[in-house]
Amino acid sequence: MTRAELPERIETERLVLRVRTVADAEDIFDFASLPEVSYPAGFPPVKTLEDEIYYLEHILPERNQKDNLPAGYGIVVKETDKVIGSVDFPRRHEDDVLEISYTLHPDYWGQGYVPEASRTVIALGFKELGLHKIELTCFGNNVQSQRVAEKFGFTLEARIRDSKDAQGNRCDSLIYGLLKKEWEIKKDG
Ligand SMILES: CC(C)(COP(=O)(O)OP(=O)(O)OC[C@H]1O[C@@H](n2cnc3c(N)ncnc32)[C@H](O)[C@@H]1OP(=O)(O)O)[C@@H](O)C(=O)NCCC(=O)NCCS
């Protein structure tokens, strides 16, 4: 089994990525409770702050431990201490294949924050976790996430037709993949 430990805090050009704690619950609830964030990300809007606290204290760490997944990161704009989004590896498909996922508060969409954060997390996945491949799944109607996948050179490997989205509506499900050797070419290019 590949290692699952990553640094607790990393800096990128504009961002700090740090492991989330229960002290971040209110900030995370601000966007995880929004349907325009949660449904495209594949979960129903978080209903109460208490639910968010329970997620941070129990569901997230227990899942990570069970599946040997790294803790994942909250996204913070430098000079602030507010968590505005997340980048995680929420699923292990194989020993050396993890899935990446991300969310961002809509007030910050379109500024390249998630690509900036994901670039660093993807590099850590290949270099520190020894991954062979990173996968990404998104709904066929999630153009924003598809754009992020394209920016990283992910290849569309499968379109599961007429699946269901997080609200139960018929929707294609897209599966993308990025191999380590493709990432190595892309990052130097
Ligand atoms: C997907 C998401 C994380 C992208 O983060 P981001 O930091 O805004 O990414 P980018 O700045 O690269 O923008 C990506 C695309 O979003 C679209 N976009 C930009 N600003 C937007 C806005 N204000 N409203 C709607 N879409 C917008 C554009 O198509 C953009 O692509 P472009 O750069 O080619 O123009 C974010 O939109 C989000 O949190 N969406 C809801 C949750 C989600 O879908 N998670 C992914 C699950 S697979």
The ligand as a MOL file (V3000), in Angstrom:
LIG
                    3D

  0  0  0     0  0            999 V3000
M  V30 BEGIN CTAB
M  V30 COUNTS 48 50 0 0 0
M  V30 BEGIN ATOM
M  V30 1 C -15.0910 23.2980 -10.3160 0
M  V30 2 C -14.5370 24.4240 -9.4320 0
M  V30 3 C -13.8110 23.7870 -8.2600 0
M  V30 4 C -13.5560 25.2420 -10.2920 0
M  V30 5 O -12.7460 26.0790 -9.4720 0
M  V30 6 P -12.1450 27.4860 -10.0110 0
M  V30 7 O -11.0250 27.8580 -9.1000 0
M  V30 8 O -13.2440 28.4470 -10.1910 0
M  V30 9 O -11.5490 27.0510 -11.4430 0
M  V30 10 P -11.1720 28.0370 -12.6570 0
M  V30 11 O -10.8800 29.4130 -12.1300 0
M  V30 12 O -10.1160 27.3240 -13.4160 0
M  V30 13 O -12.5040 28.0930 -13.5120 0
M  V30 14 C -12.9560 26.8990 -14.1530 0
M  V30 15 C -14.0740 27.2280 -15.1240 0
M  V30 16 O -15.2040 27.6900 -14.3770 0
M  V30 17 C -15.9840 28.5750 -15.2320 0
M  V30 18 N -16.2400 29.7890 -14.4570 0
M  V30 19 C -15.3710 30.7560 -14.1340 0
M  V30 20 N -15.9670 31.6860 -13.3560 0
M  V30 21 C -17.2410 31.2980 -13.2030 0
M  V30 22 C -18.3570 31.8270 -12.5140 0
M  V30 23 N -18.2610 32.9470 -11.7950 0
M  V30 24 N -19.5220 31.1360 -12.5800 0
M  V30 25 C -19.6190 29.9890 -13.2720 0
M  V30 26 N -18.5710 29.4350 -13.9240 0
M  V30 27 C -17.4180 30.0880 -13.9010 0
M  V30 28 C -15.1980 28.7940 -16.4770 0
M  V30 29 O -15.6900 27.9120 -17.4700 0
M  V30 30 C -13.8030 28.3550 -16.0890 0
M  V30 31 O -13.0670 27.8440 -17.1800 0
M  V30 32 P -12.0870 28.8380 -18.0240 0
M  V30 33 O -10.9750 29.1810 -17.1050 0
M  V30 34 O -11.6890 28.0110 -19.1680 0
M  V30 35 O -12.8960 30.0620 -18.3790 0
M  V30 36 C -15.6480 25.3460 -8.8840 0
M  V30 37 O -16.3570 25.8370 -9.9560 0
M  V30 38 C -16.6080 24.6380 -7.9280 0
M  V30 39 O -16.3690 24.5820 -6.7260 0
M  V30 40 N -17.7200 24.0760 -8.4640 0
M  V30 41 C -18.7010 23.3680 -7.6230 0
M  V30 42 C -18.1320 22.0770 -7.0290 0
M  V30 43 C -17.5830 21.1520 -8.1010 0
M  V30 44 O -18.0740 21.0980 -9.2010 0
M  V30 45 N -16.5310 20.3930 -7.7430 0
M  V30 46 C -15.9220 19.4530 -8.6620 0
M  V30 47 C -16.5770 18.1240 -8.5910 0
M  V30 48 S -15.9250 17.0050 -9.8250 0
M  V30 END ATOM
M  V30 BEGIN BOND
M  V30 1 1 1 2
M  V30 2 1 2 3
M  V30 3 1 2 4
M  V30 4 1 2 36
M  V30 5 1 4 5
M  V30 6 1 5 6
M  V30 7 2 6 7
M  V30 8 1 6 8
M  V30 9 1 6 9
M  V30 10 1 9 10
M  V30 11 2 10 11
M  V30 12 1 10 12
M  V30 13 1 10 13
M  V30 14 1 13 14
M  V30 15 1 14 15
M  V30 16 1 15 16
M  V30 17 1 15 30
M  V30 18 1 16 17
M  V30 19 1 17 18
M  V30 20 1 17 28
M  V30 21 1 18 19
M  V30 22 1 18 27
M  V30 23 2 19 20
M  V30 24 1 20 21
M  V30 25 1 21 22
M  V30 26 2 21 27
M  V30 27 1 22 23
M  V30 28 2 22 24
M  V30 29 1 24 25
M  V30 30 2 25 26
M  V30 31 1 26 27
M  V30 32 1 28 29
M  V30 33 1 28 30
M  V30 34 1 30 31
M  V30 35 1 31 32
M  V30 36 2 32 33
M  V30 37 1 32 34
M  V30 38 1 32 35
M  V30 39 1 36 37
M  V30 40 1 36 38
M  V30 41 2 38 39
M  V30 42 1 38 40
M  V30 43 1 40 41
M  V30 44 1 41 42
M  V30 45 1 42 43
M  V30 46 2 43 44
M  V30 47 1 43 45
M  V30 48 1 45 46
M  V30 49 1 46 47
M  V30 50 1 47 48
M  V30 END BOND
M  V30 END CTAB
M  END
